[in-house]
Amino acid sequence: MDRVSALDEPLKKTLGAATAKVMAEHLDLHTLGDLLHHYPRRYAERGELTSLSELPLDEHVTVVAQVADARVHTFNAGRGRRLEVTITDGSGRLQLVFFGKGVHKPHKDLLPGTRAMFSGKVSVFNRKLQLSHPAYEPLSGGASAADAVDAFANQLIPIYPACKQLESWKISKAVDAVLDRAAEAVDPLPPALREGRGMATLPDALRMIHRPRTKADIEAARERLKWDEAFVLQVALARRRYADTQLPAVARRPVPGGLLDAFDAELPFTLTEGQQSVSKEIFDDLATEHPMHRLLQGEVGSGKTLVALRAMLAVVDAGGQAAMLAPTEVLAQQHHRSITEMMGELAEGGMLGGAEQGTKVVLLTGSMGAAARRHALLDLVTGEAGIVIGTHALIEDKVQFHDLGLVVVDEQHRFGVEQRDALRSKGKQPPHLLVMTATPIPRTVAMTVFGDLETSVLDQLPAGRSPIASHVVPAADKPHFLARAWERVREEAEGGHQAYVVCPRIGDDEEQPKKKTAEDEAEKRPPLAVLEVADQLAKGPLRGLRVEVLHGRMAPDDKDDVMRRFGAGDVDVLVATTVIEVGVNVPNATAMVIMDADRFGVSQLHQLRGRVGRGSAPGLCLLVTEMPEASPARQRLAAVASTLDGFELSRIDLEQRREGDVLGQAQSGVRSSLRMLTVIEDEEVIAAAREEAVAIVGADPDLERLPELRTALDALLDKEREQYLDKG
């Protein structure tokens, strides 16, 4: 079937070049299909309108309301005129203001009793919300007044996501112009599936979502359109999983009496049940002749690195090599240091004093000197090094392996697919893949973002881990609380422990972050910076303690030197950016103070907090903020302070963020294909779609009998291949 749907026709053909240009530039709508999938945000109806009393400040809104009052005021001795119109929806009142020459027409149109749609940006004047010079559209037809009221009484008015350049009603008129073309929409759902679940056809769903006659129409349309999004995505992921099962791979089975057994024999503790069961899942995968493709997610400090290391040792036992890809040099160096420490003499294979069945563990980063780099590359190509830990430097063409059997990717969300696949292509046959993340992922997100991976979860903390007490420190309301925070840091240091102080910014001439929210606007000063805070602490409340800094602009050797000294206990307080967010393991660090904590996300705060409480002494995390108690930012911090359950926090995080952000769209600039589906609320739809997708792909992997589904899939992959499928 021809892949190009009739709905791929450019909008300018139907709407004209000027409107099409505005839609493309401001709403990212380019084709008839884009416009038909630009669904109403909500619907207004008589007597059940948006509450005027709850309008968001500084946002562009569309409201339906009735004019209660309209008055013209003069000023400047009669030379200036201002029209003030008060509108109401029964829940509240809102003032509209028009000035100068813009007064005449609204004065004529907006008589008391007139119902209209109003669109504009919400601002504040004299402590009251107002719309200044809003666009408006009276709600009346050409028929008699009684007919118009009756029509309006029975009409659901779609309110579209709009912009200053294009109000909701103009989008509505554009939809009217193309809605007949919905009949040409290619329906991706197989007829048997659609009929079996009693769902509307796609053309009917599009007509009902834009022009519903009843609320039941809206529900039926939403259910069907959610299924489209969930199902096409799950088919794409199921095909990717199926394709992986068709690839050949070398089975890597642990060798009795080999490196893994020697390592386990030296472990000073017993593996948790979770670590044992997850290791079994991984070893079972490694023993098959198609590539493992597994996501290992676990709480901060649950021992993921140990599980990954045991998998790497099993592969080395089986004659292969293992590569661990880390997102930053600090993290790569930290992993290299902790893995060589864990392995002891087993990490000194071929060296004097090394264990007989040991192997070499090498580090490869972009900033290494030429000689060290040459050595590392030689150890990899000869097979002398069984394990390599590195950054993006591992991906370069010059890096060759003797026999790459396993790729471990740490903090996968920081890597693009090209980087991961470039490393995987270095194996003689596709290597096994283990992806690790310390950001707990609700099941629905795992099924969408990481849907091409089998999932293992580590939710037990190893014995000996201490609880972490977390508290919000309201620096603006109670400055003595902040003074007490620094006393607590000093007490920890004097008790032989260490502390982190985390700041959002490095300092010096660093570019200021752009203000984004009303909270940012309220916060006049720039975020606190590492260099300034470290200086103030060393001269003030922490005078006499050994205070050092760590941030991303430091030379790699300097960063490594600071981390080594902090790990050795030669630094009392480390003032750092989020460069310490993942992987840093200093069991003697017991306290963390996060400055301007409101500027970090929930998951990020949880990650940072996981750097303390890693030893036998209890951990303390203090979240410092100047935000007022009633603000959403303070509520977010209170949520973090109230629980150590990362899965619960990730759920809170997702509920507070836009869907596109959840799936990594915000950074990419590409519009999310999830317009109707919400990953938190629609778990049942996603799970059912996944089940149907697996069955269909199992029976017809190339979708030869389902050309319409193949067309929809090609369209998704064209736009969103990197955003979705290749997260795994």
SETIFI-154447 format. One record per residue (C-alpha): residue number from 1; residue in one letter; x, y, z. Coordinates in steps of 0.25 Angstrom, whole numbers. Layout:
REM SETIFI-154447
[NUM "a" [X Y Z]],
...
This chain:
REM SETIFI-154447
[1 "m" [0 0 0]],
[2 "d" [5 14 -3]],
[3 "r" [11 19 10]],
[4 "v" [7 34 7]],
[5 "s" [-7 36 14]],
[6 "a" [-17 46 8]],
[7 "l" [-15 53 21]],
[8 "d" [-1 56 18]],
[9 "e" [-5 68 9]],
[10 "p" [1 81 13]],
[11 "l" [-9 90 21]],
[12 "k" [-6 102 11]],
[13 "k" [-14 95 0]],
[14 "t" [-27 96 9]],
[15 "l" [-25 107 18]],
[16 "g" [-16 117 10]],
[17 "a" [-1 120 12]],
[18 "a" [-3 131 23]],
[19 "t" [-11 122 33]],
[20 "a" [-2 110 29]],
[21 "k" [10 118 33]],
[22 "v" [5 122 46]],
[23 "m" [1 108 49]],
[24 "a" [14 102 45]],
[25 "e" [23 113 53]],
[26 "h" [15 113 66]],
[27 "l" [7 100 67]],
[28 "d" [16 91 59]],
[29 "l" [5 87 50]],
[30 "h" [8 84 36]],
[31 "t" [-2 74 29]],
[32 "l" [-17 71 30]],
[33 "g" [-13 60 39]],
[34 "d" [-6 69 48]],
[35 "l" [-18 78 50]],
[36 "l" [-28 66 51]],
[37 "h" [-19 61 62]],
[38 "h" [-18 74 69]],
[39 "y" [-29 71 79]],
[40 "p" [-38 80 88]],
[41 "r" [-31 82 101]],
[42 "r" [-45 83 108]],
[43 "y" [-60 86 104]],
[44 "a" [-68 98 109]],
[45 "e" [-83 97 111]],
[46 "r" [-94 105 116]],
[47 "g" [-94 106 131]],
[48 "e" [-82 98 132]],
[49 "l" [-70 107 128]],
[50 "t" [-56 108 133]],
[51 "s" [-55 114 146]],
[52 "l" [-51 129 145]],
[53 "s" [-47 128 159]],
[54 "e" [-35 118 156]],
[55 "l" [-29 124 144]],
[56 "p" [-13 122 143]],
[57 "l" [-5 135 144]],
[58 "d" [4 138 131]],
[59 "e" [-3 127 123]],
[60 "h" [-11 129 110]],
[61 "v" [-25 124 113]],
[62 "t" [-38 123 105]],
[63 "v" [-51 125 114]],
[64 "v" [-66 125 111]],
[65 "a" [-74 135 119]],
[66 "q" [-85 146 119]],
[67 "v" [-83 161 120]],
[68 "a" [-88 166 133]],
[69 "d" [-84 180 132]],
[70 "a" [-77 190 122]],
[71 "r" [-72 204 125]],
[72 "v" [-63 214 118]],
[73 "h" [-54 223 126]],
[74 "t" [-47 235 121]],
[75 "f" [-34 241 126]],
[76 "n" [-23 251 122]],
[77 "a" [-34 262 122]],
[78 "g" [-43 253 113]],
[79 "r" [-32 251 103]],
[80 "g" [-30 236 107]],
[81 "r" [-41 225 108]],
[82 "r" [-41 212 115]],
[83 "l" [-52 201 113]],
[84 "e" [-54 192 125]],
[85 "v" [-63 180 123]],
[86 "t" [-66 170 134]],
[87 "i" [-69 156 130]],
[88 "t" [-75 145 139]],
[89 "d" [-77 130 138]],
[90 "g" [-84 128 151]],
[91 "s" [-71 124 158]],
[92 "g" [-64 137 158]],
[93 "r" [-62 150 151]],
[94 "l" [-51 155 142]],
[95 "q" [-48 169 136]],
[96 "l" [-45 171 122]],
[97 "v" [-38 184 118]],
[98 "f" [-37 191 105]],
[99 "f" [-30 205 102]],
[100 "g" [-30 216 92]],
[101 "k" [-35 213 78]],
[102 "g" [-37 199 82]],
[103 "v" [-49 203 90]],
[104 "h" [-59 206 80]],
[105 "k" [-62 192 74]],
[106 "p" [-63 184 87]],
[107 "h" [-71 195 93]],
[108 "k" [-81 192 82]],
[109 "d" [-80 177 83]],
[110 "l" [-79 174 97]],
[111 "l" [-92 179 103]],
[112 "p" [-97 173 116]],
[113 "g" [-103 159 114]],
[114 "t" [-94 156 102]],
[115 "r" [-88 142 103]],
[116 "a" [-74 141 96]],
[117 "m" [-61 133 96]],
[118 "f" [-50 142 101]],
[119 "s" [-35 139 98]],
[120 "g" [-23 146 104]],
[121 "k" [-11 145 114]],
[122 "v" [-15 146 129]],
[123 "s" [-8 157 136]],
[124 "v" [-10 165 150]],
[125 "f" [-14 179 152]],
[126 "n" [-18 185 165]],
[127 "r" [-17 171 171]],
[128 "k" [-28 166 161]],
[129 "l" [-27 157 150]],
[130 "q" [-30 163 136]],
[131 "l" [-28 161 121]],
[132 "s" [-23 173 114]],
[133 "h" [-28 174 100]],
[134 "p" [-33 160 98]],
[135 "a" [-38 155 85]],
[136 "y" [-52 151 86]],
[137 "e" [-63 143 78]],
[138 "p" [-78 146 81]],
[139 "l" [-86 133 82]],
[140 "s" [-98 135 73]],
[141 "g" [-102 131 59]],
[142 "g" [-110 137 48]],
[143 "a" [-123 132 54]],
[144 "s" [-132 138 64]],
[145 "a" [-127 141 78]],
[146 "a" [-136 129 83]],
[147 "d" [-130 120 73]],
[148 "a" [-116 124 76]],
[149 "v" [-118 122 91]],
[150 "d" [-124 108 89]],
[151 "a" [-112 104 79]],
[152 "f" [-102 109 90]],
[153 "a" [-109 102 101]],
[154 "n" [-108 89 94]],
[155 "q" [-94 91 88]],
[156 "l" [-81 86 94]],
[157 "i" [-71 97 90]],
[158 "p" [-57 91 87]],
[159 "i" [-45 99 93]],
[160 "y" [-32 96 86]],
[161 "p" [-18 98 91]],
[162 "a" [-15 111 85]],
[163 "c" [-5 123 84]],
[164 "k" [-5 138 83]],
[165 "q" [-5 137 68]],
[166 "l" [-16 128 66]],
[167 "e" [-28 127 76]],
[168 "s" [-36 115 79]],
[169 "w" [-48 119 71]],
[170 "k" [-39 121 58]],
[171 "i" [-33 107 60]],
[172 "s" [-47 102 61]],
[173 "k" [-51 109 48]],
[174 "a" [-39 102 42]],
[175 "v" [-43 89 47]],
[176 "d" [-57 91 41]],
[177 "a" [-50 93 27]],
[178 "v" [-43 80 28]],
[179 "l" [-52 71 36]],
[180 "d" [-59 64 24]],
[181 "r" [-45 59 20]],
[182 "a" [-45 50 33]],
[183 "a" [-52 40 25]],
[184 "e" [-39 38 18]],
[185 "a" [-31 34 30]],
[186 "v" [-23 21 30]],
[187 "d" [-28 13 41]],
[188 "p" [-17 6 48]],
[189 "l" [-25 -4 57]],
[190 "p" [-27 -17 51]],
[191 "p" [-43 -19 49]],
[192 "a" [-44 -31 58]],
[193 "l" [-37 -24 69]],
[194 "r" [-45 -11 68]],
[195 "e" [-59 -19 66]],
[196 "g" [-55 -29 78]],
[197 "r" [-53 -17 87]],
[198 "g" [-65 -9 82]],
[199 "m" [-57 3 78]],
[200 "a" [-61 14 68]],
[201 "t" [-54 15 54]],
[202 "l" [-43 25 53]],
[203 "p" [-51 35 44]],
[204 "d" [-63 34 54]],
[205 "a" [-53 36 66]],
[206 "l" [-47 49 59]],
[207 "r" [-61 54 56]],
[208 "m" [-66 52 70]],
[209 "i" [-54 58 77]],
[210 "h" [-55 71 69]],
[211 "r" [-70 72 68]],
[212 "p" [-76 64 79]],
[213 "r" [-91 64 81]],
[214 "t" [-91 58 95]],
[215 "k" [-81 55 106]],
[216 "a" [-82 40 102]],
[217 "d" [-76 44 88]],
[218 "i" [-64 50 95]],
[219 "e" [-61 38 103]],
[220 "a" [-63 28 92]],
[221 "a" [-53 37 83]],
[222 "r" [-43 38 94]],
[223 "e" [-43 23 97]],
[224 "r" [-41 20 82]],
[225 "l" [-30 30 80]],
[226 "k" [-23 26 93]],
[227 "w" [-23 12 87]],
[228 "d" [-17 17 74]],
[229 "e" [-5 23 81]],
[230 "a" [-3 12 91]],
[231 "f" [-4 1 80]],
[232 "v" [5 6 69]],
[233 "l" [16 9 79]],
[234 "q" [15 -5 86]],
[235 "v" [15 -11 72]],
[236 "a" [28 -3 69]],
[237 "l" [34 -8 82]],
[238 "a" [29 -22 80]],
[239 "r" [35 -23 66]],
[240 "r" [48 -18 72]],
[241 "r" [48 -29 83]],
[242 "y" [45 -39 72]],
[243 "a" [56 -34 63]],
[244 "d" [66 -36 75]],
[245 "t" [62 -50 77]],
[246 "q" [65 -53 62]],
[247 "l" [79 -48 63]],
[248 "p" [91 -58 66]],
[249 "a" [99 -56 79]],
[250 "v" [110 -64 86]],
[251 "a" [104 -71 98]],
[252 "r" [113 -67 110]],
[253 "r" [112 -77 121]],
[254 "p" [120 -75 134]],
[255 "v" [131 -85 136]],
[256 "p" [131 -93 149]],
[257 "g" [144 -89 157]],
[258 "g" [146 -77 148]],
[259 "l" [147 -62 151]],
[260 "l" [132 -61 156]],
[261 "d" [134 -72 166]],
[262 "a" [147 -66 171]],
[263 "f" [140 -52 172]],
[264 "d" [128 -58 180]],
[265 "a" [137 -65 189]],
[266 "e" [144 -52 193]],
[267 "l" [131 -44 196]],
[268 "p" [131 -40 210]],
[269 "f" [115 -40 210]],
[270 "t" [104 -48 205]],
[271 "l" [96 -44 193]],
[272 "t" [82 -39 195]],
[273 "e" [71 -48 190]],
[274 "g" [68 -38 180]],
[275 "q" [82 -38 175]],
[276 "q" [82 -53 174]],
[277 "s" [69 -54 166]],
[278 "v" [73 -42 157]],
[279 "s" [86 -49 154]],
[280 "k" [79 -62 151]],
[281 "e" [71 -54 140]],
[282 "i" [83 -48 134]],
[283 "f" [91 -61 134]],
[284 "d" [79 -68 128]],
[285 "d" [79 -58 117]],
[286 "l" [94 -58 115]],
[287 "a" [93 -73 113]],
[288 "t" [84 -72 100]],
[289 "e" [89 -70 86]],
[290 "h" [81 -57 83]],
[291 "p" [85 -44 90]],
[292 "m" [81 -41 104]],
[293 "h" [73 -28 104]],
[294 "r" [70 -24 119]],
[295 "l" [67 -12 127]],
[296 "l" [72 -13 142]],
[297 "q" [66 -2 150]],
[298 "g" [68 -1 165]],
[299 "e" [67 8 176]],
[300 "v" [79 17 179]],
[301 "g" [89 9 186]],
[302 "s" [82 -5 183]],
[303 "g" [95 -11 178]],
[304 "k" [93 -10 163]],
[305 "t" [108 -8 160]],
[306 "l" [111 -21 167]],
[307 "v" [100 -29 159]],
[308 "a" [106 -23 146]],
[309 "l" [120 -26 150]],
[310 "r" [116 -41 153]],
[311 "a" [110 -41 139]],
[312 "m" [123 -36 133]],
[313 "l" [131 -46 140]],
[314 "a" [123 -57 135]],
[315 "v" [125 -52 121]],
[316 "v" [140 -51 123]],
[317 "d" [140 -66 128]],
[318 "a" [133 -70 115]],
[319 "g" [144 -64 107]],
[320 "g" [138 -50 104]],
[321 "q" [140 -36 108]],
[322 "a" [131 -26 115]],
[323 "a" [129 -11 113]],
[324 "m" [123 -1 123]],
[325 "l" [118 12 117]],
[326 "a" [117 23 127]],
[327 "p" [111 37 124]],
[328 "t" [122 46 130]],
[329 "e" [137 45 133]],
[330 "v" [135 46 148]],
[331 "l" [125 34 148]],
[332 "a" [134 26 139]],
[333 "q" [146 28 148]],
[334 "q" [137 25 160]],
[335 "h" [132 12 154]],
[336 "h" [147 8 150]],
[337 "r" [152 11 164]],
[338 "s" [140 4 171]],
[339 "i" [141 -8 162]],
[340 "t" [156 -10 163]],
[341 "e" [154 -9 178]],
[342 "m" [143 -19 179]],
[343 "m" [151 -29 170]],
[344 "g" [165 -27 177]],
[345 "e" [176 -35 171]],
[346 "l" [166 -41 162]],
[347 "a" [167 -28 154]],
[348 "e" [181 -29 152]],
[349 "g" [182 -41 142]],
[350 "g" [195 -42 135]],
[351 "m" [202 -33 145]],
[352 "l" [212 -37 156]],
[353 "g" [204 -41 168]],
[354 "g" [191 -42 161]],
[355 "a" [182 -54 163]],
[356 "e" [184 -66 153]],
[357 "q" [170 -65 148]],
[358 "g" [169 -50 148]],
[359 "t" [167 -40 136]],
[360 "k" [171 -26 134]],
[361 "v" [161 -15 136]],
[362 "v" [164 -3 128]],
[363 "l" [159 12 128]],
[364 "l" [157 19 114]],
[365 "t" [153 34 114]],
[366 "g" [154 45 105]],
[367 "s" [164 53 114]],
[368 "m" [174 42 116]],
[369 "g" [189 44 111]],
[370 "a" [193 38 98]],
[371 "a" [202 27 105]],
[372 "a" [191 23 114]],
[373 "r" [181 23 103]],
[374 "r" [190 14 94]],
[375 "h" [192 4 105]],
[376 "a" [177 3 108]],
[377 "l" [174 1 93]],
[378 "l" [185 -9 92]],
[379 "d" [179 -17 104]],
[380 "l" [166 -17 97]],
[381 "v" [169 -22 83]],
[382 "t" [178 -33 89]],
[383 "g" [168 -37 99]],
[384 "e" [178 -35 110]],
[385 "a" [167 -26 117]],
[386 "g" [154 -34 120]],
[387 "i" [147 -21 125]],
[388 "v" [147 -7 120]],
[389 "i" [140 5 127]],
[390 "g" [139 18 119]],
[391 "t" [131 30 114]],
[392 "h" [127 33 99]],
[393 "a" [142 31 96]],
[394 "l" [139 16 95]],
[395 "i" [130 18 83]],
[396 "e" [141 24 74]],
[397 "d" [146 17 62]],
[398 "k" [160 14 67]],
[399 "v" [154 6 79]],
[400 "q" [155 -9 74]],
[401 "f" [151 -21 83]],
[402 "h" [157 -35 83]],
[403 "d" [143 -41 86]],
[404 "l" [132 -32 91]],
[405 "g" [122 -40 98]],
[406 "l" [114 -31 107]],
[407 "v" [111 -16 107]],
[408 "v" [106 -9 121]],
[409 "v" [100 5 119]],
[410 "d" [99 13 132]],
[411 "e" [89 23 133]],
[412 "q" [83 20 119]],
[413 "h" [75 33 118]],
[414 "r" [87 41 116]],
[415 "f" [91 34 103]],
[416 "g" [85 34 89]],
[417 "v" [83 22 81]],
[418 "e" [94 24 71]],
[419 "q" [104 24 82]],
[420 "r" [99 11 88]],
[421 "d" [98 4 75]],
[422 "a" [112 9 71]],
[423 "l" [117 2 83]],
[424 "r" [109 -11 80]],
[425 "s" [114 -12 66]],
[426 "k" [128 -14 71]],
[427 "g" [125 -29 74]],
[428 "k" [128 -40 64]],
[429 "q" [113 -43 67]],
[430 "p" [103 -34 74]],
[431 "p" [107 -34 89]],
[432 "h" [98 -35 100]],
[433 "l" [92 -22 106]],
[434 "l" [89 -18 120]],
[435 "v" [84 -4 123]],
[436 "m" [84 1 137]],
[437 "t" [76 13 143]],
[438 "a" [76 18 157]],
[439 "t" [63 26 154]],
[440 "p" [52 17 158]],
[441 "i" [42 16 147]],
[442 "p" [27 13 148]],
[443 "r" [22 1 141]],
[444 "t" [15 9 130]],
[445 "v" [27 17 127]],
[446 "a" [35 5 126]],
[447 "m" [25 -1 116]],
[448 "t" [26 11 107]],
[449 "v" [40 18 108]],
[450 "f" [47 5 111]],
[451 "g" [37 -5 104]],
[452 "d" [47 -12 96]],
[453 "l" [55 -17 108]],
[454 "e" [52 -28 118]],
[455 "t" [52 -22 132]],
[456 "s" [58 -26 145]],
[457 "v" [56 -18 158]],
[458 "l" [65 -17 170]],
[459 "d" [56 -12 181]],
[460 "q" [64 -17 194]],
[461 "l" [75 -9 200]],
[462 "p" [87 -17 204]],
[463 "a" [88 -20 219]],
[464 "g" [96 -9 227]],
[465 "r" [90 2 219]],
[466 "s" [86 13 228]],
[467 "p" [73 21 228]],
[468 "i" [74 35 223]],
[469 "a" [66 46 230]],
[470 "s" [61 57 221]],
[471 "h" [57 71 225]],
[472 "v" [52 84 218]],
[473 "v" [60 96 222]],
[474 "p" [52 109 220]],
[475 "a" [63 119 219]],
[476 "a" [54 131 216]],
[477 "d" [44 129 227]],
[478 "k" [54 123 238]],
[479 "p" [68 128 235]],
[480 "h" [72 121 248]],
[481 "f" [69 108 242]],
[482 "l" [80 110 232]],
[483 "a" [90 114 243]],
[484 "r" [86 101 250]],
[485 "a" [88 93 237]],
[486 "w" [103 98 236]],
[487 "e" [104 94 251]],
[488 "r" [100 80 247]],
[489 "v" [110 79 236]],
[490 "r" [121 83 246]],
[491 "e" [116 73 256]],
[492 "e" [117 62 245]],
[493 "a" [131 66 241]],
[494 "e" [136 67 256]],
[495 "g" [130 53 258]],
[496 "g" [139 48 247]],
[497 "h" [129 48 236]],
[498 "q" [128 56 223]],
[499 "a" [117 64 216]],
[500 "y" [113 69 202]],
[501 "v" [107 83 199]],
[502 "v" [100 83 185]],
[503 "c" [98 96 177]],
[504 "p" [90 98 164]],
[505 "r" [101 106 157]],
[506 "i" [116 107 156]],
[507 "g" [118 122 157]],
[508 "d" [128 132 151]],
[509 "d" [123 137 138]],
[510 "e" [114 125 135]],
[511 "e" [102 129 127]],
[512 "q" [89 131 136]],
[513 "p" [78 121 134]],
[514 "k" [66 126 127]],
[515 "k" [54 129 136]],
[516 "k" [43 119 133]],
[517 "t" [32 119 144]],
[518 "a" [25 129 152]],
[519 "e" [33 124 164]],
[520 "d" [46 128 156]],
[521 "e" [40 141 154]],
[522 "a" [37 143 169]],
[523 "e" [52 139 171]],
[524 "k" [60 151 167]],
[525 "r" [74 146 170]],
[526 "p" [81 136 162]],
[527 "p" [83 122 167]],
[528 "l" [93 119 177]],
[529 "a" [107 116 171]],
[530 "v" [118 106 176]],
[531 "l" [129 115 175]],
[532 "e" [122 126 183]],
[533 "v" [116 117 194]],
[534 "a" [129 109 196]],
[535 "d" [136 123 198]],
[536 "q" [125 128 208]],
[537 "l" [125 114 216]],
[538 "a" [140 113 217]],
[539 "k" [141 128 222]],
[540 "g" [128 127 231]],
[541 "p" [120 115 237]],
[542 "l" [130 104 233]],
[543 "r" [143 112 236]],
[544 "g" [154 102 240]],
[545 "l" [148 90 232]],
[546 "r" [155 85 219]],
[547 "v" [145 90 208]],
[548 "e" [147 87 194]],
[549 "v" [139 89 181]],
[550 "l" [135 79 169]],
[551 "h" [129 83 156]],
[552 "g" [128 80 142]],
[553 "r" [137 91 137]],
[554 "m" [149 86 145]],
[555 "a" [160 78 137]],
[556 "p" [158 63 138]],
[557 "d" [171 61 146]],
[558 "d" [166 71 156]],
[559 "k" [153 65 157]],
[560 "d" [158 51 160]],
[561 "d" [168 57 170]],
[562 "v" [157 63 178]],
[563 "m" [149 51 178]],
[564 "r" [161 42 182]],
[565 "r" [164 51 194]],
[566 "f" [149 52 198]],
[567 "g" [148 37 197]],
[568 "a" [161 36 205]],
[569 "g" [155 45 216]],
[570 "d" [165 56 213]],
[571 "v" [153 66 210]],
[572 "d" [142 69 220]],
[573 "v" [132 77 212]],
[574 "l" [131 75 196]],
[575 "v" [123 87 190]],
[576 "a" [118 82 176]],
[577 "t" [109 83 165]],
[578 "t" [100 70 161]],
[579 "v" [113 64 156]],
[580 "i" [112 55 168]],
[581 "e" [97 51 165]],
[582 "v" [100 37 161]],
[583 "g" [110 26 164]],
[584 "v" [118 34 174]],
[585 "n" [121 24 186]],
[586 "v" [127 30 199]],
[587 "p" [121 22 211]],
[588 "n" [127 32 221]],
[589 "a" [119 43 215]],
[590 "t" [107 45 224]],
[591 "a" [101 59 222]],
[592 "m" [96 66 209]],
[593 "v" [91 80 209]],
[594 "i" [84 84 195]],
[595 "m" [84 99 193]],
[596 "d" [72 105 185]],
[597 "a" [66 91 185]],
[598 "d" [54 96 178]],
[599 "r" [62 97 166]],
[600 "f" [64 82 164]],
[601 "g" [54 71 160]],
[602 "v" [48 61 169]],
[603 "s" [56 49 163]],
[604 "q" [69 58 163]],
[605 "l" [67 61 178]],
[606 "h" [65 46 181]],
[607 "q" [77 43 173]],
[608 "l" [86 53 180]],
[609 "r" [81 49 194]],
[610 "g" [85 34 191]],
[611 "r" [100 39 192]],
[612 "v" [99 39 207]],
[613 "g" [95 28 217]],
[614 "r" [103 18 209]],
[615 "g" [111 13 221]],
[616 "s" [107 9 235]],
[617 "a" [105 23 241]],
[618 "p" [91 29 238]],
[619 "g" [89 39 227]],
[620 "l" [84 54 227]],
[621 "c" [79 61 215]],
[622 "l" [75 76 217]],
[623 "l" [67 83 206]],
[624 "v" [69 98 206]],
[625 "t" [59 107 200]],
[626 "e" [54 121 200]],
[627 "m" [41 118 194]],
[628 "p" [28 121 202]],
[629 "e" [21 110 209]],
[630 "a" [9 110 200]],
[631 "s" [16 109 187]],
[632 "p" [17 96 178]],
[633 "a" [32 96 180]],
[634 "r" [31 95 195]],
[635 "q" [20 84 193]],
[636 "r" [30 76 184]],
[637 "l" [41 77 194]],
[638 "a" [32 73 205]],
[639 "a" [28 60 197]],
[640 "v" [43 57 195]],
[641 "a" [46 59 210]],
[642 "s" [34 50 214]],
[643 "t" [38 37 207]],
[644 "l" [50 29 202]],
[645 "d" [42 21 192]],
[646 "g" [48 25 179]],
[647 "f" [36 18 171]],
[648 "e" [26 27 179]],
[649 "l" [34 39 176]],
[650 "s" [36 36 162]],
[651 "r" [20 35 161]],
[652 "i" [19 49 168]],
[653 "d" [30 54 158]],
[654 "l" [22 49 146]],
[655 "e" [9 55 151]],
[656 "q" [15 69 152]],
[657 "r" [22 69 138]],
[658 "r" [16 69 124]],
[659 "e" [15 56 117]],
[660 "g" [25 60 106]],
[661 "d" [36 63 117]],
[662 "v" [33 49 123]],
[663 "l" [37 43 110]],
[664 "g" [49 51 108]],
[665 "q" [43 61 97]],
[666 "a" [46 74 104]],
[667 "q" [60 73 100]],
[668 "s" [58 68 86]],
[669 "g" [49 79 81]],
[670 "v" [41 69 74]],
[671 "r" [26 68 78]],
[672 "s" [22 56 85]],
[673 "s" [13 46 78]],
[674 "l" [5 44 91]],
[675 "r" [-6 54 90]],
[676 "m" [-17 47 97]],
[677 "l" [-10 35 104]],
[678 "t" [-5 39 118]],
[679 "v" [6 29 123]],
[680 "i" [2 30 138]],
[681 "e" [-13 29 137]],
[682 "d" [-15 19 125]],
[683 "e" [-7 7 130]],
[684 "e" [-19 -2 126]],
[685 "v" [-19 2 112]],
[686 "i" [-4 1 110]],
[687 "a" [-3 -13 117]],
[688 "a" [-15 -17 108]],
[689 "a" [-9 -11 95]],
[690 "r" [5 -18 98]],
[691 "e" [-2 -31 99]],
[692 "e" [-9 -30 86]],
[693 "a" [3 -24 79]],
[694 "v" [12 -36 84]],
[695 "a" [1 -46 78]],
[696 "i" [0 -39 65]],
[697 "v" [15 -38 63]],
[698 "g" [17 -52 67]],
[699 "a" [7 -56 56]],
[700 "d" [12 -46 45]],
[701 "p" [25 -40 49]],
[702 "d" [26 -32 35]],
[703 "l" [11 -28 37]],
[704 "e" [9 -33 22]],
[705 "r" [-6 -35 25]],
[706 "l" [-8 -21 32]],
[707 "p" [-3 -11 22]],
[708 "e" [-11 1 29]],
[709 "l" [-3 -3 42]],
[710 "r" [10 -3 35]],
[711 "t" [7 11 29]],
[712 "a" [4 17 43]],
[713 "l" [17 10 48]],
[714 "d" [25 16 37]],
[715 "a" [20 30 41]],
[716 "l" [23 28 56]],
[717 "l" [37 23 53]],
[718 "d" [40 34 43]],
[719 "k" [37 45 53]],
[720 "e" [40 38 66]],
[721 "r" [50 27 64]],
[722 "e" [60 33 73]],
[723 "q" [51 39 84]],
[724 "y" [44 25 87]],
[725 "l" [49 12 82]],
[726 "d" [64 15 84]],
[727 "k" [63 19 98]],
[728 "g" [66 4 100]],
